[in-house]
């Protein structure tokens, strides 16, 4: 999941959002940078739960893009 976040300008902002996201059930990993978070989750973390966590940290979610990764299966020769 790629989340664009408005209003993050400092390292403190990044830490606040990261800390908020670590409390969301289902989030396995979150990489937070200014104005964007890339989240790996197990399916329990929803867009609504991520929006709520970011709002509690004092920021606004501008856009969410759910990116599903799949495994590539290679056929034997």
DSSP file (Angstrom, degrees, kcal/mol; ACC not computed):
  #  RESIDUE AA STRUCTURE BP1 BP2  ACC     N-H-->O    O-->H-N    N-H-->O    O-->H-N    TCO  KAPPA ALPHA  PHI   PSI    X-CA   Y-CA   Z-CA
    1    1 A X              0   0    0      0, 0.0    38,-3.2     0, 0.0     2,-0.5   0.000 360.0 360.0 360.0 130.4    0.0    0.0    0.0
    2    2 A X  E     -AB  38  65A   0     63,-3.1    63,-2.7    36,-0.2     2,-0.5  -0.952 360.0-168.9-111.7 124.2    1.4    3.4   -1.0
    3    3 A X  E     -AB  37  64A   0     34,-3.2    34,-2.4    -2,-0.5     2,-0.5  -0.953  11.7-152.7-120.1 120.7    0.0    6.3    1.0
    4    4 A X  E     -AB  36  63A   0     59,-2.9    58,-3.0    -2,-0.5    59,-1.3  -0.807  19.3-164.7 -91.1 131.4    0.5   10.0    0.1
    5    5 A X  E     - B   0  61A   0     30,-1.8     3,-0.4    -2,-0.5     2,-0.3  -0.951   8.7-140.4-124.6 133.3    0.3   12.2    3.2
    6    6 A X  E    S+ B   0  60A   0     54,-3.3    54,-1.2    -2,-0.4     3,-0.1  -0.688  75.9  24.4 -93.6 144.5   -0.1   15.9    3.4
    7    7 A X  S    S+     0   0    0     -2,-0.3     2,-0.7     1,-0.2    -1,-0.2   0.426  72.9 135.8  93.1   0.1    1.7   18.2    5.8
    8    8 A X        +     0   0    0     -3,-0.4    -1,-0.2     1,-0.2    -3,-0.1  -0.734  12.1 145.9 -86.6 116.3    4.8   16.2    6.6
    9    9 A X        +     0   0    0     -2,-0.7     2,-0.2    -3,-0.1    -1,-0.2   0.567  52.7  44.2-124.3 -15.6    7.8   18.6    6.5
   10   10 A X  S  > S-     0   0    0      1,-0.1     4,-1.7     0, 0.0     5,-0.1  -0.765  83.0-104.4-129.8 171.7   10.3   17.4    9.2
   11   11 A X  H  > S+     0   0    0     -2,-0.2     4,-2.5     1,-0.2     5,-0.2   0.851 120.6  59.9 -63.2 -34.7   11.9   14.3   10.6
   12   12 A X  H  > S+     0   0    0      1,-0.2     4,-2.5     2,-0.2    -1,-0.2   0.905 102.9  51.7 -59.9 -41.3    9.5   14.7   13.6
   13   13 A X  H  > S+     0   0    0      2,-0.2     4,-2.3     1,-0.2     5,-0.2   0.927 109.2  49.8 -60.1 -46.1    6.6   14.4   11.2
   14   14 A X  H  X S+     0   0    0     -4,-1.7     4,-2.5     1,-0.2    -2,-0.2   0.917 112.1  47.6 -60.5 -45.0    8.0   11.2    9.7
   15   15 A X  H  X S+     0   0    0     -4,-2.5     4,-2.7     2,-0.2    -1,-0.2   0.895 109.9  52.8 -64.1 -40.8    8.6    9.7   13.2
   16   16 A X  H  X S+     0   0    0     -4,-2.5     4,-2.0     2,-0.2    -2,-0.2   0.917 112.8  43.5 -62.9 -43.8    5.1   10.6   14.3
   17   17 A X  H  X S+     0   0    0     -4,-2.3     4,-2.5     2,-0.2    -2,-0.2   0.916 113.5  51.4 -68.6 -43.1    3.5    8.9   11.3
   18   18 A X  H  X S+     0   0    0     -4,-2.5     4,-1.9    -5,-0.2    -2,-0.2   0.937 111.0  48.2 -58.0 -47.3    5.8    5.8   11.6
   19   19 A X  H  X S+     0   0    0     -4,-2.7     4,-0.6     1,-0.2    -1,-0.2   0.901 111.7  50.0 -61.3 -41.9    4.9    5.4   15.2
   20   20 A X  H >< S+     0   0    0     -4,-2.0     3,-0.9     1,-0.2    -1,-0.2   0.902 110.3  50.1 -63.9 -40.9    1.2    5.8   14.5
   21   21 A X  H >< S+     0   0    0     -4,-2.5     3,-1.7     1,-0.2    -1,-0.2   0.821  99.2  64.8 -69.6 -30.5    1.3    3.2   11.7
   22   22 A X  H 3< S+     0   0    0     -4,-1.9    -1,-0.2     1,-0.3    -2,-0.2   0.720  97.6  58.3 -66.3 -18.3    3.2    0.6   13.9
   23   23 A X  T << S+     0   0    0     -3,-0.9     2,-0.6    -4,-0.6    -1,-0.3   0.487  81.3 102.3 -87.4  -2.9    0.1    0.5   16.1
   24   24 A X  S X  S-     0   0    0     -3,-1.7     3,-1.8    -4,-0.2    21,-0.1  -0.714  79.6-118.7 -84.9 121.4   -2.2   -0.6   13.2
   25   25 A X  T 3  S+     0   0    0     -2,-0.6     3,-0.1     1,-0.2    -2,-0.1  -0.332  96.0  25.5 -59.0 134.1   -3.0   -4.4   13.4
   26   26 A X  T 3  S+     0   0    0      1,-0.3    16,-2.3    18,-0.1     2,-0.6   0.203  82.7 126.6  99.7 -15.7   -1.7   -6.2   10.3
   27   27 A X  E <   +C   41   0A   0     -3,-1.8    -1,-0.3    14,-0.2    14,-0.3  -0.676  29.9 177.3 -80.0 120.1    1.0   -3.8    9.3
   28   28 A X  E     -     0   0A   0     12,-2.4     2,-0.3    -2,-0.6    13,-0.2   0.813  67.2  -0.7 -88.3 -35.7    4.2   -5.8    8.9
   29   29 A X  E     -C   40   0A   0     11,-1.8    11,-2.9     2,-0.0     2,-0.4  -0.986  58.1-167.4-157.3 143.0    6.5   -3.0    7.8
   30   30 A X  E     -C   39   0A   0     -2,-0.3     2,-0.6     9,-0.2     9,-0.2  -0.987   5.0-165.3-137.8 127.6    6.2    0.7    7.0
   31   31 A X  E     -C   38   0A   0      7,-2.7     7,-2.7    -2,-0.4     2,-0.5  -0.959  18.2-170.2-108.8 117.4    8.7    2.9    5.3
   32   32 A X  E     +C   37   0A   0     -2,-0.6     2,-0.3     5,-0.2     5,-0.2  -0.926  14.1 160.2-116.2 130.8    7.9    6.5    5.9
   33   33 A X  E >   -C   36   0A   0      3,-2.9     3,-1.7    -2,-0.5     2,-0.2  -0.790  58.5 -53.4-132.1 175.7    9.4    9.5    4.1
   34   34 A X  T 3  S-     0   0    0     -2,-0.3   -25,-0.1     1,-0.3   -23,-0.1  -0.380 123.6  -8.3 -59.6 121.0    8.2   13.0    3.7
   35   35 A X  T 3  S+     0   0    0     -2,-0.2   -30,-1.8   -31,-0.1     2,-0.3   0.448 125.0  70.9  73.4   5.5    4.7   12.9    2.2
   36   36 A X  E <   -AC   4  33A   0     -3,-1.7    -3,-2.9   -32,-0.3     2,-0.4  -0.993  50.6-170.8-151.5 144.9    4.7    9.2    1.5
   37   37 A X  E     -AC   3  32A   0    -34,-2.4   -34,-3.2    -2,-0.3     2,-0.6  -1.000   9.8-157.4-130.8 134.7    4.5    5.9    3.3
   38   38 A X  E     -AC   2  31A   0     -7,-2.7    -7,-2.7    -2,-0.4     2,-0.4  -0.964  20.6-168.0-111.7 120.9    4.9    2.5    1.8
   39   39 A X  E     - C   0  30A   0    -38,-3.2     2,-0.5    -2,-0.6    -9,-0.2  -0.917  18.2-160.0-119.8 130.5    3.3   -0.2    3.9
   40   40 A X  E     + C   0  29A   0    -11,-2.9   -12,-2.4    -2,-0.4   -11,-1.8  -0.930  28.5 168.4-101.3 130.5    3.5   -4.0    3.8
   41   41 A X  E     - C   0  27A   0     -2,-0.5   -14,-0.2   -14,-0.3   -15,-0.1  -0.933  44.9-125.6-142.3 165.5    0.5   -5.6    5.5
   42   42 A X        -     0   0    0    -16,-2.3   -15,-0.1    -2,-0.3   -16,-0.1   0.307  66.4 -90.2 -94.6   8.7   -1.1   -9.0    5.9
   43   43 A X  S    S+     0   0    0    -17,-0.2   -16,-0.1     2,-0.1   -17,-0.1   0.150 112.0  91.6 104.8 -18.8   -4.6   -7.9    4.7
   44   44 A X        +     0   0    0    -18,-0.2     2,-0.5   -20,-0.1   -18,-0.1   0.801  67.0  85.1 -78.6 -27.8   -5.9   -6.9    8.1
   45   45 A X        -     0   0    0    -19,-0.2     2,-0.2   -21,-0.1    -2,-0.1  -0.627  68.4-165.9 -76.1 123.9   -4.8   -3.3    7.7
   46   46 A X     >  -     0   0    0     -2,-0.5     4,-2.2     1,-0.1     5,-0.2  -0.635  35.1-109.6-106.8 165.8   -7.4   -1.4    5.8
   47   47 A X  H  > S+     0   0    0     -2,-0.2     4,-2.8     1,-0.2     5,-0.2   0.906 120.9  53.2 -58.2 -40.8   -7.4    2.0    4.1
   48   48 A X  H  > S+     0   0    0      1,-0.2     4,-2.3     2,-0.2    -1,-0.2   0.904 108.2  48.4 -62.8 -42.1   -9.7    3.2    6.9
   49   49 A X  H  > S+     0   0    0      2,-0.2     4,-2.0     1,-0.2    -1,-0.2   0.868 113.2  48.0 -68.7 -34.7   -7.4    2.0    9.7
   50   50 A X  H  X S+     0   0    0     -4,-2.2     4,-2.5     2,-0.2     5,-0.2   0.925 111.4  50.2 -69.1 -44.7   -4.4    3.6    8.0
   51   51 A X  H  X S+     0   0    0     -4,-2.8     4,-2.4     1,-0.2    -2,-0.2   0.908 111.1  49.9 -58.4 -42.3   -6.3    6.9    7.5
   52   52 A X  H  X S+     0   0    0     -4,-2.3     4,-2.3     2,-0.2    -1,-0.2   0.914 110.6  48.8 -64.3 -43.4   -7.3    6.9   11.1
   53   53 A X  H  X S+     0   0    0     -4,-2.0     4,-1.3     2,-0.2    -2,-0.2   0.917 112.6  47.6 -63.4 -43.6   -3.7    6.3   12.4
   54   54 A X  H  <>S+     0   0    0     -4,-2.5     5,-2.2     1,-0.2     4,-0.5   0.901 111.7  50.8 -64.8 -40.5   -2.3    9.1   10.2
   55   55 A X  H ><5S+     0   0    0     -4,-2.4     3,-1.2     1,-0.2    -2,-0.2   0.889 106.5  54.3 -64.1 -39.5   -5.1   11.5   11.3
   56   56 A X  H 3<5S+     0   0    0     -4,-2.3    -1,-0.2     1,-0.3    -2,-0.2   0.815 104.7  55.0 -64.2 -28.9   -4.3   10.7   15.0
   57   57 A X  T 3<5S-     0   0    0     -4,-1.3    -1,-0.3    -3,-0.2    -2,-0.2   0.597 126.8-104.4 -78.0 -10.7   -0.7   11.6   14.3
   58   58 A X  T < 5S+     0   0    0     -3,-1.2     2,-0.2    -4,-0.5    -3,-0.2   0.662  83.4 106.0 100.4  19.4   -2.0   15.0   13.0
   59   59 A X      < -     0   0    0     -5,-2.2     2,-0.4   -46,-0.0    -1,-0.3  -0.774  61.2-120.7-128.0 171.5   -1.7   14.5    9.2
   60   60 A X  E     -B    6   0A   0    -54,-1.2   -54,-3.3    -2,-0.2     2,-0.5  -0.939  15.0-132.5-120.0 132.5   -4.0   14.0    6.3
   61   61 A X  E     -B    5   0A   0     -2,-0.4   -56,-0.3   -56,-0.2     3,-0.1  -0.715  22.7-179.5 -79.5 123.9   -4.0   11.1    3.8
   62   62 A X  E     -     0   0A   0    -58,-3.0     2,-0.3    -2,-0.5   -57,-0.2   0.823  64.4  -2.3 -91.8 -37.5   -4.2   12.5    0.3
   63   63 A X  E     -B    4   0A   0    -59,-1.3   -59,-2.9     2,-0.0     2,-0.4  -0.988  55.2-156.9-157.8 143.7   -4.2    9.3   -1.7
   64   64 A X  E     -B    3   0A   0     -2,-0.3     2,-0.5   -61,-0.2   -61,-0.2  -0.993   6.9-173.7-125.8 132.1   -4.0    5.6   -1.2
   65   65 A X  E     -B    2   0A   0    -63,-2.7   -63,-3.1    -2,-0.4     2,-0.8  -0.967  16.2-147.3-125.8 113.9   -2.8    3.1   -3.8
   66   66 A X        -     0   0    0     -2,-0.5     2,-0.7   -65,-0.2    -2,-0.0  -0.716  16.8-169.8 -83.2 112.6   -3.1   -0.6   -2.9
   67   67 A X        -     0   0    0     -2,-0.8     2,-0.5     2,-0.0    -2,-0.0  -0.908   4.0-160.4-106.9 112.1   -0.2   -2.3   -4.6
   68   68 A X        -     0   0    0     -2,-0.7     2,-0.4   -67,-0.0    -2,-0.0  -0.799   4.7-154.0 -93.7 128.7   -0.5   -6.1   -4.5
   69   69 A X        -     0   0    0     -2,-0.5     2,-0.3     0, 0.0    -2,-0.0  -0.822  11.8-167.7 -99.9 141.0    2.7   -8.0   -5.1
   70   70 A X        -     0   0    0     -2,-0.4     2,-0.4     0, 0.0    -2,-0.0  -0.858  23.4-109.2-123.6 161.8    2.6  -11.5   -6.5
   71   71 A X        -     0   0    0     -2,-0.3     2,-0.5     1,-0.0     0, 0.0  -0.706  28.3-130.2 -88.1 139.7    5.1  -14.3   -6.8
   72   72 A X        -     0   0    0     -2,-0.4     2,-0.6     2,-0.0    -1,-0.0  -0.792  17.6-150.8 -89.6 127.9    6.3  -15.2  -10.3
   73   73 A X        -     0   0    0     -2,-0.5     2,-0.5     2,-0.0    -2,-0.0  -0.882   7.3-153.8-102.8 122.9    6.1  -18.8  -11.0
   74   74 A X        -     0   0    0     -2,-0.6     2,-0.3     0, 0.0    -2,-0.0  -0.827  12.1-133.4 -98.6 130.1    8.7  -20.1  -13.4
   75   75 A X        -     0   0    0     -2,-0.5     2,-0.1     1,-0.1    -2,-0.0  -0.596  25.5-115.0 -79.4 140.5    7.9  -23.2  -15.4
   76   76 A X              0   0    0     -2,-0.3    -1,-0.1     1,-0.1     0, 0.0  -0.349 360.0 360.0 -70.8 155.4   10.6  -25.9  -15.6
   77   77 A X              0   0    0     -2,-0.1    -1,-0.1     0, 0.0    -2,-0.0   0.475 360.0 360.0 -81.9 360.0   12.2  -26.6  -19.0
